[in-house]
Amino acid sequence: MEKNYYVGNKGAENEHQVTQFEPEPFKKAKPPEPLNFEVNLVAEAGTKQHKTGTVQVNIPGFSPVKLYCDEQPPVGEDTAPPPLAFFVAGIGFCLMTHLTDIYTARGIKVKSLKLEQRVKFQTNLGTMRELGHTTQGECQHVETHVMIESDEPTEKIQALLKEAEGACMAHHALRNPIPWSTRLMLNNSEISSHAG
């Protein structure tokens, strides 16, 4: 029997409303001002490890996307990608977006572009939780291989990657400490918050 596997589909407008912060309206920038935008997620847990989330970019023209997420048996049912698959794909796809945008804008002739990426993680989730220890995890290394076929000079292709890495917001988040904050709400009351 074939098992259904879900990744996502176009979300309905206003299907999931943000309740804990006020999404900022998009404001068009005037050069040389930078363009500021945000991507908002509303996620909900279901049975076992089933999760759904609606992601919305606040730039006009982007439709909301409803994503499905799961884990492998026995904790999940392998009906959708796990969270880290979306994380890793986001890193690679974001860099590819900037590469293709830049070579198109600069008139750089590229025959093909491929990307291979390995992200190493570590967790004690499956080995220590049963013994009563706190679960811990970390991302240890991101290894990216960009493969370009082109007749352009080597220096031009090297400059392309350098500019794309500098423009890629996902790579910026990986390479630089960024501010973060987390609030914990219990029964509609804040019980803790921390930031760094």
Secondary structure, 3 states (H helix, E strand, C coil): CCCCCCCEEECCCCCCCCCCCCCCCCCCCCCCCCCCCCEEEEEEECCCCCEEEEEEECCCCCCCEEEEECCCCCCCCCCCCCHHHHHHHHHHHHHHHHHHHHHHHHCCCCCEEEEEEEEEEEECHHHHHHHCCCCCEEEEEEEEEEEEECCCCHHHHHHHHHHHHHHCHHHHHHHCCCCCEEEEEECCEEEEEEEC
